[in-house]
Amino acid sequence: MSATLRTLRFYLAMGLTQGLLLMAVWLSNTESVGVMAASSAGLLMGGGLLQLLPERRSHGRTWLAAGGLALVAAGLVLACRGLPLTLLVLSSVAAGLVLLTLISAAVLPGLAHFWRRFLGLGLWVALALPLPWLAQALFKAWTRSHYRDPFKGGWEGLVFFAGPTLAFSLGLFLIGLCGAAVLRRHTMAASH
């Protein structure tokens, strides 16, 4: 199997795993909403770190960092649960978590070229971030028109939770693939 297909398989497995775990957290209804939100933040940020560093997925240190980031993200969300649920607060917490993930992904390979990696990964995330929202909006429109309830579980629940995470994962993969092609083309042009 080629390296590209192995990387695609990794991204799809990560997106599906995140979606399944999110579905398990939210459909279990055994914890408070704050704990479920904290668990979700941990899953998304820890998995996001792994997806931002696909070339380092075989390193144990990367997985430990992802687990540590997941715990920190969950802790931050739990610490913020006393704040009012306004759009500004939610956006600020989400932006802080994404920023923390980007910093972690840029630092993990080493401090050399930190800013280049940080800005590159930030662009990567900025380009891929609309995809989960688009997937969620399309699925919500479909469920409304067909009178379906994704919170009853089953196929609709899986698509509701895994659709956005798979869209983000696939977006990161395609952006990385395009970035590598542009870099190859630029390198070839510079050598001629």
KOLBA-595400 format. One line per 10 residues: their letters; for each residue x, y, z of C-alpha. Coordinates in Angstrom, 1 decimal. Each point is the difference from the previous one (the first is absolute). Layout:
N
a = X/Y/Z ~ ...
! end
This chain:
192
msatlrtlrf = 0.0/0.0/0.0 ~ 1.4/3.4/-0.9 ~ 0.8/2.6/2.6 ~ -2.9/2.2/-1.3 ~ -2.5/-2.8/0.5 ~ 1.3/-0.7/3.5 ~ -0.3/3.6/0.9 ~ -3.6/0.1/-1.4 ~ -0.8/-3.1/2.0 ~ 1.4/1.7/3.1
ylamgltqgl = -2.1/3.2/-0.5 ~ -3.2/-2.0/-0.7 ~ 0.6/-2.2/3.0 ~ 0.6/3.0/2.2 ~ -3.1/1.8/-1.2 ~ -2.2/-3.1/0.4 ~ 1.4/-0.7/3.5 ~ -0.5/3.5/1.1 ~ -3.6/-0.1/-1.3 ~ -0.7/-3.4/1.7
llmavwlsnt = 1.4/1.2/3.3 ~ -2.0/3.3/-0.2 ~ -3.1/-2.0/-0.7 ~ 0.7/-2.3/3.0 ~ 0.5/3.0/2.3 ~ -3.1/2.0/-1.1 ~ -2.4/-2.9/-0.4 ~ 0.9/-1.6/3.4 ~ -1.6/2.9/1.9 ~ 1.8/-1.3/3.2
esvgvmaass = 1.9/3.2/0.7 ~ -0.8/3.6/0.3 ~ 0.1/2.2/-3.1 ~ 3.2/1.7/1.3 ~ 1.8/-3.4/0.3 ~ -1.3/-1.0/-3.5 ~ 1.3/3.3/-1.4 ~ 3.3/-0.4/1.7 ~ 0.4/-3.6/-1.3 ~ -0.9/1.2/-3.5
agllmgggll = 2.6/2.8/0.1 ~ 2.6/-2.6/1.1 ~ -0.9/-2.4/-2.8 ~ 0.0/2.7/-2.6 ~ 3.2/1.8/1.1 ~ 2.0/-3.2/0.7 ~ -1.1/-1.5/-3.3 ~ 0.6/3.3/-1.8 ~ 3.6/0.0/1.3 ~ 0.6/-3.5/-1.4
qllperrshg = -1.5/1.1/-3.4 ~ 2.2/3.1/-0.2 ~ 3.1/-2.2/0.3 ~ -0.8/-3.0/-2.2 ~ 3.7/-0.6/-0.7 ~ 0.6/-0.5/3.7 ~ -2.9/-2.4/0.7 ~ 2.3/-2.9/0.7 ~ 1.9/1.9/2.8 ~ -1.2/-0.8/3.5
rtwlaaggla = 0.9/3.5/1.1 ~ -2.6/1.4/-2.5 ~ -2.8/-2.3/1.5 ~ 1.1/1.0/3.6 ~ -0.2/3.7/-1.0 ~ -3.4/-0.5/-1.6 ~ -1.2/-1.7/3.2 ~ 1.4/2.8/2.1 ~ -1.6/2.6/-2.2 ~ -3.3/-1.8/0.2
lvaaglvlac = 0.2/0.2/3.8 ~ 1.0/3.7/0.0 ~ -2.8/0.8/-2.4 ~ -2.6/-1.9/2.1 ~ 1.3/1.8/3.1 ~ -0.3/3.4/-1.6 ~ -3.5/-0.6/-1.1 ~ -1.0/-1.2/3.5 ~ 1.7/3.1/1.5 ~ -2.1/2.2/-2.3
rglpltllvl = -3.4/-1.6/0.7 ~ -0.9/2.8/2.5 ~ 0.3/2.6/-2.8 ~ -3.2/1.1/-1.7 ~ -0.8/-1.9/-3.2 ~ 0.1/3.0/-2.4 ~ 1.3/-0.2/-3.6 ~ 3.1/2.1/1.0 ~ 0.9/-2.4/2.9 ~ -0.5/-3.1/-2.1
ssvaaglvll = 2.0/1.4/-2.9 ~ 2.8/1.1/2.3 ~ 0.3/-3.4/1.7 ~ -0.1/-1.8/-3.4 ~ 2.6/2.4/-1.4 ~ 2.2/-0.5/3.0 ~ -0.2/-3.8/-0.3 ~ 0.9/0.2/-3.7 ~ 2.9/2.3/0.7 ~ 1.2/-2.3/2.7
tlisaavlpg = -0.2/-2.9/-2.4 ~ 1.9/1.9/-2.7 ~ 2.8/1.0/2.5 ~ 0.3/-3.6/1.1 ~ 0.2/-1.3/-3.5 ~ 2.6/2.7/-1.0 ~ 2.2/-0.7/3.2 ~ -0.1/-3.8/0.0 ~ 2.5/-0.4/-2.9 ~ 2.4/2.5/1.6
lahfwrrflg = 0.4/3.7/0.3 ~ 1.9/0.5/-3.2 ~ -2.3/1.5/-2.6 ~ -2.8/0.4/2.6 ~ -1.7/3.0/-1.7 ~ 0.1/-1.5/-3.4 ~ -1.6/-3.2/1.3 ~ -2.5/2.0/2.1 ~ -1.1/2.2/-2.8 ~ -0.2/-2.9/-2.5
lglwvalalp = -2.0/-2.2/2.4 ~ -2.3/3.0/0.7 ~ -0.6/0.4/-3.7 ~ -0.7/-3.7/-0.2 ~ -2.6/0.2/2.8 ~ -1.6/3.2/-1.3 ~ -0.5/-1.6/-3.4 ~ -1.4/-3.3/1.4 ~ -2.1/1.5/2.8 ~ -3.0/1.0/-2.1
lpwlaqalfk = -0.4/-3.6/-1.2 ~ -1.5/-1.5/3.2 ~ -2.5/3.0/0.2 ~ -1.0/-0.6/-3.6 ~ -0.4/-3.8/0.6 ~ -2.1/0.7/3.1 ~ -2.2/2.6/-1.8 ~ -0.7/-2.4/-2.8 ~ -0.8/-2.9/2.3 ~ -2.3/2.3/2.1
awtrshyrdp = -1.8/1.1/-3.1 ~ -0.5/-3.6/-1.1 ~ -1.2/-1.2/3.5 ~ -2.5/2.9/0.1 ~ -1.4/-0.8/-3.5 ~ -0.3/-3.7/0.9 ~ -1.2/0.5/3.6 ~ 2.9/-2.0/1.4 ~ 1.5/0.2/3.5 ~ 3.7/-0.7/0.1
fkggweglvf = 0.0/-0.2/3.8 ~ -1.8/-3.3/0.0 ~ 3.2/-1.7/-1.2 ~ 0.4/-2.3/-2.9 ~ 1.2/1.1/-3.4 ~ -1.3/3.6/0.3 ~ 1.9/0.4/3.3 ~ 3.2/-1.3/-1.5 ~ -0.3/2.4/-3.0 ~ -0.9/2.9/2.4
fagptlafsl = 3.1/-0.5/2.1 ~ 2.5/-1.6/-2.4 ~ -0.9/2.1/-3.1 ~ 1.6/3.2/1.3 ~ 3.1/-1.7/1.4 ~ 0.5/-2.0/-3.2 ~ -0.5/3.2/-2.1 ~ 2.7/1.8/2.1 ~ 2.3/-3.0/-0.3 ~ -0.5/-0.3/-3.8
glfliglcga = 0.5/3.7/-0.3 ~ 3.3/-0.1/1.9 ~ 1.1/-2.9/-2.2 ~ -0.8/1.7/-3.3 ~ 1.5/3.3/1.1 ~ 3.2/-1.9/1.0 ~ 0.0/-1.8/-3.3 ~ -0.3/3.3/-1.9 ~ 2.6/1.7/2.1 ~ 2.5/-2.8/-0.7
avlrrhtmaa = -0.7/0.2/-3.7 ~ 0.5/3.8/0.0 ~ 3.2/-0.5/2.0 ~ 1.3/-2.6/-2.4 ~ -0.8/2.2/-3.0 ~ 1.7/3.0/1.6 ~ 3.1/-2.1/0.9 ~ 0.2/-1.4/-3.6 ~ -0.4/3.5/-1.5 ~ 2.8/1.4/2.3
sh = 2.4/-2.8/-1.0 ~ -0.4/0.8/-3.7
! end
